[in-house]
Amino acid sequence: MPDEAESIVVPFLGALQASVAVLLTIFAGVLAAQFGLLSEASSKEISKTCVRLFLPALLIVNVGSQLHLDTVRNAAEIRPFHISYLPRY
């Protein structure tokens, strides 16, 4: 029975830790905007940088650790989608 409780608690604590980190980051951004430390233009540029650079890098790091040759072969059906979905900036 302790194994079942541990199998639930560890992922829950991980999700809680990630959620708290995101909420603290959002709170810091709100405070910076309220105190005039960020202009609207600079906040938009920061947002673009996060979406275009940091989010893909985070996905590559997290998914890349689970990527193996067998999983790449199994994902052959989604390759045309990746090719057709090129960002247009």
C-alpha positions in Angstrom: 0.0 0.0 0.0 2.8 2.5 0.6 4.0 2.0 -3.0 0.6 3.2 -4.3 0.6 6.3 -2.1 4.2 7.1 -3.2 3.4 6.6 -6.9 0.7 9.3 -6.5 2.6 11.7 -4.2 5.8 12.0 -6.3 4.1 13.1 -9.5 1.7 15.4 -7.6 4.6 17.1 -5.9 6.4 17.5 -9.2 3.3 19.1 -10.8 2.9 21.3 -7.8 6.5 22.5 -7.9 6.2 23.3 -11.7 2.9 25.1 -11.1 4.3 27.2 -8.3 7.4 28.1 -10.5 5.1 29.3 -13.3 2.8 31.3 -11.0 5.8 33.0 -9.4 7.1 34.0 -12.8 3.8 35.4 -13.8 3.6 37.3 -10.5 7.0 38.8 -11.1 5.9 39.9 -14.5 2.8 41.5 -13.2 4.7 43.3 -10.5 7.2 44.6 -13.1 4.4 45.9 -15.2 2.6 47.5 -12.3 5.7 49.4 -11.2 6.6 50.5 -14.7 9.7 48.4 -15.0 8.5 47.0 -18.4 7.0 48.9 -21.2 4.3 47.4 -23.3 6.6 47.1 -26.3 9.3 45.3 -24.2 6.8 42.9 -22.7 5.6 42.0 -26.2 9.2 41.4 -27.3 9.9 39.2 -24.2 6.7 37.2 -25.0 7.8 36.7 -28.6 11.2 35.6 -27.5 9.7 33.1 -25.1 7.3 31.6 -27.7 9.8 31.5 -30.5 13.0 30.5 -28.7 12.6 29.3 -25.1 9.4 27.2 -25.5 10.8 25.1 -28.4 14.1 24.7 -26.6 12.3 23.4 -23.5 10.3 21.0 -25.6 13.4 19.7 -27.3 15.1 19.2 -24.0 12.2 17.4 -22.4 11.1 15.3 -25.4 14.7 14.7 -26.6 15.6 12.7 -23.5 12.8 10.2 -24.4 13.5 10.1 -28.2 15.1 6.9 -29.5 15.5 5.5 -33.0 12.5 3.2 -32.6 10.2 6.1 -31.6 11.4 8.1 -34.6 10.6 5.2 -36.9 7.1 4.9 -35.4 6.4 8.6 -35.9 6.8 8.5 -39.7 3.1 9.4 -40.2 3.6 12.8 -38.6 6.6 13.9 -40.6 4.6 15.5 -43.5 2.8 17.6 -40.9 6.1 18.9 -39.6 7.3 19.8 -43.1 4.1 21.5 -44.0 4.0 23.5 -40.7 6.8 25.9 -41.2 6.4 29.2 -39.2 5.8 32.2 -41.4 7.3 35.2 -39.6 
